[in-house]
Amino acid sequence: MKNEESGDDLDEDEGSVLSLVKAVPGSVSLGSMLTEVRKLNAIRAIELPAGLFTDV
């Protein structure tokens, strides 16, 4: 899958997305911020239902 904003190729393998999301953010920098944005985009790409975690 192609990430439109950054131009990076994202691996569609579920394990790769999970390991991306679980990765430690690291020290504050532009690079670490962009990594966190990639994590958010990966989570949003799953398109979970809006009320899924209402009771949690």
Contacts in CASP RR format, 6 or more apart in sequence:
PFRMAT RR
TARGET T0000
AUTHOR 0000-0000-0000
METHOD contacts of the structure
MODEL  1
MKNEESGDDLDEDEGSVLSLVKAVPGSVSLGSMLTEVRKLNAIRAIELPA
GLFTDV
1 9 0 8 1.000
1 10 0 8 1.000
1 11 0 8 1.000
1 12 0 8 1.000
1 45 0 8 1.000
2 8 0 8 1.000
2 9 0 8 1.000
2 10 0 8 1.000
3 9 0 8 1.000
3 10 0 8 1.000
3 38 0 8 1.000
3 41 0 8 1.000
5 37 0 8 1.000
5 41 0 8 1.000
6 34 0 8 1.000
6 37 0 8 1.000
6 38 0 8 1.000
8 38 0 8 1.000
10 16 0 8 1.000
10 17 0 8 1.000
10 38 0 8 1.000
10 42 0 8 1.000
10 45 0 8 1.000
11 17 0 8 1.000
17 42 0 8 1.000
17 45 0 8 1.000
17 46 0 8 1.000
20 38 0 8 1.000
20 39 0 8 1.000
20 42 0 8 1.000
21 39 0 8 1.000
21 42 0 8 1.000
21 43 0 8 1.000
23 35 0 8 1.000
23 39 0 8 1.000
25 32 0 8 1.000
25 35 0 8 1.000
25 36 0 8 1.000
26 32 0 8 1.000
END
